[in-house]
Amino acid sequence: MEKVELIFIPWPLMGHLAQLVELAKLLIDRDKRFSITVLILRLPDSLDPVTNKLIDSLVASYTTEALKFFQLHPTNHIPEWSSLSRGYTIQRQLDSQKPDVKKFIQQRRTDESSSSKLVGVVVDMFFTSIIDVADEFGIPSYVFFTSGAAFLGLMLHFQSLQDDYNQDVSEFSNSKTALSFPSFANPIPPSVLPLALVEKPLWIHRFLLCARGYRKAKGILVNTFTELEPYALDSINLSESSPEILPVGPILNQVQYVSPGIQSGIMKWLDDQPPSSVVYISFGSLGSLQVDQVKELANGLELSGYRFLWCLRRPPPKNTIVDFPSEYENYADVLPEGFLDRTANIGKVVDWVPQLAVLSHAAVGGFISHCGWNSTLESIWCGVPLATWPLESEQELNAFQLVVELKLSVGITLDYLSTNKNQALVRAEQIETGIRKVMESESEVRKKVKEISDKSRRSMKQGGSSYESLGSLISKMLHDS
């Protein structure tokens, strides 16, 4: 039995890295001929200590004969990289690693002692510049798209409008009416279009380049499943110029990187709560709210009277661009006076939690979320209704999709943008209303989430849609070898 090797190159943030490693595990479990090497780039601890903890857990827990991790040498950070955005900074650091990646692939190709044949490179959706390197060696490339199919369809459509029809897609943000696009059944309000697509410098210098890269790939592996996004997937597959689209999800982050003591304390607290009584609040590893918005959220929670588990993180300093959220030393400094005392019997404020374990707990009945795609899939997998509160990236679009397209969520807000200096506060009364709706025990949303949760689990089992899609990918990779 001939062994075959794949090289995986993730984007070095938690919401991308863990899922790509889980995909690697799925491939290895399905066919023992595979061996996979994951190339790791660490960001400085001062920027992103959370992902670096995850990397340590991944390497310690998952390294086997078939799954290995190779850590690229860190690059010297150049001040100009920090002048635009956090994503631009990471992009420049990754691009600076292209010579090292090329050298690694070259060594693998010429290693006479290796018993396996290199048959593919799988790159993150933001690192498509590596496809050109793989093409130099005649190695097939695949993109792992960590967002949903609807957003992928929009990116490909905007790239086509820009390149094939010379249309300035940034003009869509000025529209006075909702807009129709192929991967959405409903017209989209301009206010939920991601800045990545309509902010001209960001689109031209980063995301357009990514979308062009998708066209060069042999296939795009999307972290979704057919039953969740049939309309979007059908619309992309109708496009003759698109590479093959393979829905292989939901692929979830299974790694626990919270210390055992903290995790046991959180789970013990949940054990003491009644079933479906707790609303869980988290805005992801990159998400945070300014102090005045934190106070409104606290007041909304208190008005609702529901039990809560709240991940509260300190936003980066206002005079920085690329810093990541961090821990508060004292929650009382930012919460309303007396809030912690008044809610001591019904609430718990923490810095970080093992999210999949929390959402799987019977006590959790609702989830206020930033609508990052990984959190969305986890809430669906666990059958927990979600109340939308997007902050950045494509999250506003995800929120619209969840509330309007799929009717799987309750909307607290659809177009909140944390980088907007004029962003209006979401008031306590609006938050209270959203909490009451998402926690309603017999709501249509809750019933629909339960139905799609069952379908998400079936999709990954033998005979399921994503199981078969992954099988098709394996056949192609082995056939091409």
N, C-alpha and C positions, 0 to 999 in steps of 0.2 A: 504493500500500500504506500504510494508516494505521498510524502509530506508536502504541504504547501504553506507558505508564509504570507501574512498580511502585515502591513505597517499602518498603524493608526496614529493620526496627528490631531489632537484635540485643541480646542480653544481653552486657554488656561484659567477658566472660571468654573466655579462649582456646578452651575446649572448646565454646563456642557460636558465637562470632563467625566463626571460620574456616569452619565448616561452612555457615553461612548465606550467606557470600560464595560458597562453592563451588556452592550451590544457585542463586544468582543467575547464575553463569557457565553452569550447565547450561541454564537457561531461555533465556539470550541465544544460546547456541550452537544450541539447537533451533529458535528462531524469531527471525529478524533484526528483527521488528517490535518486540521488547521493548527498552526502556531501563530501567535500574534505578538508583536512588539509595539508597545505604546510609547511614543516619544513625548516626554514631559518637559515643559518649560515652566519654571517657577517665577512668579512675580515676587518682588521684595516683600518680606513680612510686614514692612511698614505700610504697604498698600493693601494687601489682602491676606491677613493671617488665617481667615476662615478656609480658603481654598487650600492653603499650604497644609493645614491640619488634615483636610480631606486627602490630599496627596499622600501624606504619611500613612493614613489608614488604608488607602488603596494598595500601596506598595507592600505594607505589612500583611494585609489580609488576603490579597489576591494573587501574589506572585507564585507561579507554578512553572513546571517545565514547559507548558504550552502558552502561558501568558506572562510576558516579561515587560518590565518598564525600563526605559533608557532615558536618563535625565540629561537634557541638553545643557551645555555650559551657559550660565547666566550671562547676559549681555550687559555692557555698561550703559546705564540709562542716560540718554541725551536730553538736556533740558527742553529742547524744541519739541520733543515728543509729548510733553505735558501741556502744550500751548492750546490744544483744541478740546480734547475730551478724553475720558477714561478709555473708551473703545479705540480711539485713534492711537493712544499710547501703547495699548496692548498690541494693536495691529503692527505698529512700527517695530516693536520688540520681536514679534514673530517673523516679520519680513527679514529682519536682520539675521535670523537663524537659518534662512534658506540655504546658504553655503554649507552649514553643518548638516542639514537634512539631506542635501545632495550627496555629501560625503558618506553619510550613513547608508543611504540607498546603494551607492556605488560599492561600498564595502560588502554589503549583503549580496550584491549581484556577483561579486568576484570571490566570495568566500568558498574556497574549494572544500573546506572541511564541513560545510553545512549540508545536511541531508534533505533540506527542504527547498522548494522552488518559490521565489517571490512572485506572487500572482496578482497583487493588488495593493493600492494605497487608498485608505479611507481617511478623508480630511473633514474637519469641521466646516460648517456652513460659512464661517468667516475666514477660512484659511485656504481659499481656492487658488491662491497664487502658487501653491505647491503642485497643482495639476500640471503646470508647465514643466516642472522638474521631473515628474513621473513620465510625462510624454517623451522627454529626452531619452529615457531608458526603455520606451515602449511598454510601460507598465500601465494597465488599466487603472483609472481613478474613479472613486465613488465619493459622493458627498453625503455626510450625515447631517440632515436638517433637523435641528432640535426644536424648531417651532412647528406650527400646524400647516396643513396643506393649503388652507385658504390664504395664509400669508405668503407661502411659497408661490402660489399662483399669481398673487398680486405683484411680487417681485419680478417674476418672469414676464408678466404683462407690461409692467413699467419699463423693463429693459428693452422689450420689443418696441414699445412706443418711442423710446429715446433713440435707439439705434436704427430701427428700420423706417421710422416715420419722422425722425428728427423733431419729436415733440418735447417741449419743455414740461416735464411732468410736475415740476414744482408749482406750476400754475394751478394745479388741482386744489391746492390749499386755499385759494382765493375764491373758490366756487361758492355761490350763494345758495345752491341747492344740493341735495344728495346726489351722489354719483354712482353709476352702475359699472361694475367690473365683472369679468368672466367668472371668477372663483367665488363670488358671493351672489346668493339668490335675491338678496334685498339691496336696495340702494344704500350707499354708505355716506354718513354725514362727513363732510370734510374735516370736522374737528377730531375725528378718531383716526385719521390717516397718520401713520407713524412718521416722525420727523426724518427717519432714515430714508424715506422715499420722497419727501416733499421739501426738505431743507436742502437747498441746491448744493452747497459745498459737501455736506455729509453724503448726499446721494452720488454725486459725481466722483468724489475721491475715495469712497469706501464701498458703498452698497451696490452701485452699478457694476463695479469691478467684480464683486462677489457673484452677482447675477450672471454676468458674462461667463464666469467660471463654471456655473451650473450647466450651461449649454455644452461645455467641453467634456463633462463627466460622462462616464459610461452608464451611470445610474445615480439617482438621488434616493437615499434611504430616509424616509420621513418618519419622525416619531409621532405617529398617529395610527388609527386603524380605520378600516373602510366603513364600518358601521357608524363611526362618529362624524366623518366628513365625506359622505358619498358625493355630494354635489361638487365640492371643491376638487376632489380627486378626478371625477369624470371630466370636469372642465379642463384640467391640465392635460389629461390623457388625449383629449381631442386635438390638442395642438401638435401638429406634425413635427415641429422643430424642437420639441422638448425631449430630453433624454428619458429613459424609462423611470417611472416613479414607482417606488416600492414602499408601501406603508408597512412598517415593521414593529409598531408600538402597540400598546403603551410600554415603553422602556423606562423604568423607574429607578431612582437612586436608592439602592439597598444598603449603602454603607452607613454605619453609625460612627459619627466623629464627635459626638458629645461625650464628655467624660462619664464613666459609669455612675458616679455619684450623683451628678446632675440629672442624668436620665432616669435613674431609679426614683429620685425625688419627684420629678414631673409625673412619672407613671403612677407612683403611689398616690399622688394628689388626685389624678384622674380616677383611680380605682375607688376613691371615696365619694365620687360624684354620681348622681342618678343617670340612667341611660339617656342619651341625646339631650342633655341639659346644658352642655358647655358650648359656647361659641369661641372658636379659635381664631386669633388675629395674627397674621404675619404678612409682611411685605417683601419677603425674600432676603437673600444674602446681600443684595445691593440696595434694598429699599429702606427708606427712613422718612420720617415726617418732621417738619419744623415744630418748635415748641408750641406755638399757638394752635396748630392743627392737632398736636398730641392732646392738648387740653380739651378740645372739642370732641375728640374720639373718646376720651375718658368720661366726659359728661354724657355722651350718647350711651355708652355702656352702662353707666349708673342709672340713667333714665329707663333703660330697657329692663333692668332688674335681673337680667340673665347672668348665669355663671360664665366666667370667661378665663381663657388662658391666652395671654398677650405677649408676643415677642416684640419687645421695644428696644430699638437700636438708635444710637446717637448718629445724627447726620454728619457728614464731613464738614469741616470748617467752611464758612461761606466764601473765604478768599482762596479756596483751592478748587482745582478742576478734577484731578484724578484720584483723590483720596477716597477710601471706601468707608462705609459706616462702621462704627465701633461700639464698644460697650459703654453704658452709663456707669458711673461710680455710685450714683445715688438716684434712684428713680424719683424720689420725692422732690428733687430739684426741678423736674419738668412736669410733674403731674399736679392737678389741682390740689390745693391745700386740704389735707385730711382724707384724700381719696383712698389711699392705701389702708388707712384705718377703717374707713366706712365699708370697704369691700373685702376686708380680710377674710371673711367667712365664705365668700362666693367667688373670689378671683385670685389669680396668680399672674404676676408680671415677671417675665424672665428675659434673658438675652437671646437664647437660642434653644431649639428643641430638636429632637429626632422626629422630623415632620411626618414621615410615612407611618411611624409607630403611633404618633399622636392621632393622625386622621383615621387610623385603623381601630382606635379605642372606642368602645361602645358609648362612652360618656360624651363624645364629641358629636354635636348635632348640626353645626354650621361652621362656615369658614369665611371670614373676611380676608380677601386676598388681592394682591397686586395683579393677578391674572397672568403671571409668568406661565409659559406653556407647561413646564414641569409640574408646577403646583396645580395647574388645571387638570393634568392627567392624573395626578395623585388623588385629587378630590373625587374625580370620576371613578377611579379604581376602587376607592374606599366607600363610594356611595354617599358622600357628604356634600350637600348643596353649598354652593359658593355665592357670596355676595361680592360684587365687583367693585374694586377701588384701584384702578390702574395708576401707575406712576410715570412710566417711561417706556422706551423701546417700542415694541409692537403691542404692548399691553392694552392700550386703548382699543386697538383693533380686535384683540382677543376678547375683551369685555363686550364689545358690540356683537361679536360672533356668538358668544355664550348666551347673551340675553335676548338678542333679536333673531339671529339665524337659527340657533339650536334650542333656544328656550330651556336651557339647563341651569340658569343662574338668575339671581335677583340683582338688580342694579342699584347700588348706592350712588355711584357715579360712573359714567362711561368715558369721560374725556378729561379727567384730572391729569395735569402734567406738572410734575414736581419741579421741572426746570423753568417753568413759566413764572417770572417775577411778579406777574399780576394775577396769579392763580387765586381765585376766590376760595375761601375756606368752605369745607363741607361741614355744615352746622350740625350740632348735637341732635337736633330733632330729626334731620334727614338720616343720620346714622342710626338713631333709635328705630325709625321706621324700617330701615333695611334689615336691622337685626331681627326685628319681630317677624318680618316676612321670611327670612332665610331659616328661622327656627320653627316656623309653622309646621306642625307635625303631619298634617294631611294635605299639604299643598301639591299642586300639579307639578311644580318644579321638583319637589322631593321624589315624587313617583317616577318622573322621567329620568332623574339621576340614578335611581335604583335600577331602572331598566337598562340604561346604557352602561352602568357599572357591571351588570351581569354579562353584557355583550363584550365589554373590554376584556374581561377575564377569559371568556370563551375564545376570543380572537387569538390568544397566545397559546392555546392548547392545541394538541394535534387535531388537524382538520379545520382549525380556525383560520380566519382570513390572514392575519399577520404571520401565523405559523407557516402557512402555505407560501406567503410572499417571501419569507426568509428562506424557505426551501428553494424557491426559484432563484434567489440570489446565490445560494450555495452552488447550485447546479451550474450557473453561469460562470462563477469563479473557477470551479474545478474544470469545466469544459474549456475555458480559455487558457488554462495552464497546459 
